[in-house]
Amino acid sequence: MRFQAGALVMLGLLAVMTHAPSAGQQPASDQTAEVEKLDRELSAAGVRGDVDATARLVADEAVFVHETGKTTTKADLLAFMKSADYKLESENFDDIHSTQFGDTVVLWGRVTSQATYKQKAVHATYDFTDVWQRHNGHWQQVFTRGTPVGKP
């Protein structure tokens, strides 16, 4: 399953890499900075439990690949956020990088999160990859993959 998901993502990235940016767009560096800011806004919305902001920043067709290889959707994410079982308390980002391919920006780095799930504290650090695409003039997250960072 992981290989299939990874292969599909790579095919999708290859497809979007071939598209040149449209005339009149911001320079790539400005757009990657904008997307990095939106990624932080999405994280902050998660900490606040702001379902509306999350719904606006995540594309309807978004796919989230978890450490087990399981995939979930935007609808799953929003339902999870509404659950009384889960509360994201903080997310801290390190070593963030980004690159742009036309109307797609790929971000990668490390995130450490603190949460409560079913009244138990959860602390996790992940290497992540987020993919954002411009949809109707607005950037939205379309893909996320998190890989747990092993303990030394």
C-alpha positions as CSV (number, residue, x, y, z in Angstrom):
1,M,0.0,0.0,0.0
2,R,2.8,2.4,0.9
3,F,4.5,1.8,-2.4
4,Q,1.3,2.3,-4.4
5,A,0.5,5.6,-2.6
6,G,4.1,6.7,-3.0
7,A,4.1,5.8,-6.7
8,L,0.8,7.7,-7.2
9,V,2.2,10.8,-5.5
10,M,5.3,10.7,-7.6
11,L,3.3,10.4,-10.8
12,G,1.1,13.3,-9.7
13,L,4.2,15.4,-8.8
14,L,5.7,14.6,-12.2
15,A,2.6,15.7,-13.9
16,V,2.4,19.1,-12.2
17,M,6.1,19.7,-12.6
18,T,5.7,20.0,-16.3
19,H,3.3,22.9,-16.1
20,A,5.0,26.3,-16.4
21,P,3.8,29.2,-14.1
22,S,1.2,31.5,-15.7
23,A,2.2,35.1,-16.7
24,G,1.6,37.7,-14.1
25,Q,2.1,35.4,-11.1
26,Q,4.2,36.3,-8.1
27,P,7.8,35.1,-8.3
28,A,8.3,31.5,-7.0
29,S,10.1,32.6,-3.9
30,D,7.2,34.9,-2.9
31,Q,4.7,32.1,-3.6
32,T,6.6,29.5,-1.5
33,A,6.8,32.0,1.4
34,E,3.0,32.6,1.0
35,V,2.4,28.8,1.1
36,E,4.7,28.4,4.1
37,K,2.7,31.0,5.9
38,L,-0.6,29.2,5.0
39,D,0.9,26.0,6.2
40,R,1.5,27.7,9.6
41,E,-2.1,29.1,9.5
42,L,-3.4,25.6,8.9
43,S,-1.4,24.3,11.9
44,A,-2.7,27.2,14.1
45,A,-6.3,26.4,13.0
46,G,-5.7,22.8,14.2
47,V,-4.5,24.0,17.6
48,R,-7.5,26.3,17.9
49,G,-9.9,23.6,16.7
50,D,-11.0,25.9,13.9
51,V,-12.8,23.6,11.5
52,D,-13.9,26.4,9.2
53,A,-10.3,27.6,8.6
54,T,-9.1,24.1,8.1
55,A,-11.9,23.4,5.6
56,R,-10.9,26.5,3.6
57,L,-7.2,25.7,3.6
58,V,-7.6,22.0,2.7
59,A,-8.7,20.9,-0.8
60,D,-11.8,18.7,-1.0
61,E,-9.7,16.0,-2.8
62,A,-6.9,16.1,-0.2
63,V,-5.2,12.9,0.8
64,F,-3.4,12.3,4.1
65,V,-1.0,9.4,4.4
66,H,-0.4,8.2,7.9
67,E,2.6,6.4,9.4
68,T,0.9,3.0,8.9
69,G,0.2,3.8,5.2
70,K,-3.5,4.3,5.9
71,T,-5.0,7.2,3.9
72,T,-7.7,9.5,5.0
73,T,-9.6,12.4,3.4
74,K,-10.6,16.0,4.2
75,A,-13.9,14.7,5.5
76,D,-12.1,12.3,7.9
77,L,-9.9,15.2,9.1
78,L,-12.8,17.5,9.8
79,A,-14.7,14.8,11.7
80,F,-11.6,14.0,13.7
81,M,-11.2,17.7,14.6
82,K,-14.8,17.8,15.8
83,S,-14.4,14.7,18.0
84,A,-14.2,15.2,21.7
85,D,-11.5,12.5,21.9
86,Y,-8.8,14.6,20.3
87,K,-7.2,18.0,21.1
88,L,-4.1,19.3,19.4
89,E,-2.3,21.5,21.9
90,S,0.8,22.6,19.9
91,E,2.9,22.1,16.8
92,N,6.4,23.3,16.4
93,F,8.2,23.2,13.1
94,D,11.9,22.8,12.3
95,D,14.1,22.7,9.2
96,I,11.4,23.8,6.8
97,H,12.2,23.7,3.1
98,S,10.0,24.4,0.0
99,T,10.1,24.4,-3.7
100,Q,7.6,25.3,-6.4
101,F,6.6,23.5,-9.5
102,G,4.2,25.7,-11.4
103,D,0.9,25.8,-9.5
104,T,2.3,23.3,-6.9
105,V,4.4,23.9,-3.8
106,V,6.1,21.1,-1.9
107,L,7.0,21.7,1.7
108,W,9.1,19.4,3.9
109,G,10.5,19.5,7.3
110,R,10.0,18.3,10.9
111,V,7.1,18.9,13.2
112,T,6.8,18.1,16.9
113,S,3.3,18.0,18.3
114,Q,1.6,17.7,21.7
115,A,-1.9,16.5,21.8
116,T,-4.4,14.7,24.0
117,Y,-6.3,11.6,22.6
118,K,-8.9,10.0,24.8
119,Q,-7.5,11.9,27.8
120,K,-3.9,10.6,27.2
121,A,-1.0,12.8,26.4
122,V,0.5,12.2,23.0
123,H,3.9,13.6,22.0
124,A,5.2,12.9,18.5
125,T,7.9,14.2,16.1
126,Y,7.5,13.6,12.4
127,D,9.3,14.3,9.2
128,F,6.6,15.6,6.9
129,T,5.9,16.4,3.3
130,D,3.0,18.8,2.4
131,V,1.8,19.5,-1.1
132,W,-0.1,22.6,-1.9
133,Q,-1.8,23.5,-5.2
134,R,-3.4,26.7,-6.4
135,H,-7.1,26.1,-6.9
136,N,-9.2,29.0,-8.4
137,G,-6.5,31.5,-7.4
138,H,-6.2,30.2,-3.8
139,W,-3.6,27.8,-2.4
140,Q,-4.9,24.7,-0.7
141,Q,-3.2,21.7,0.8
142,V,-3.8,18.6,-1.3
143,F,-1.4,16.0,0.3
144,T,0.4,15.3,3.6
145,R,2.6,12.5,4.6
146,G,4.1,12.1,8.1
147,T,6.9,9.7,9.0
148,P,7.7,9.3,12.7
149,V,11.2,10.3,13.7
150,G,12.9,7.3,15.3
151,K,14.4,7.5,18.8
152,P,18.2,7.3,18.8
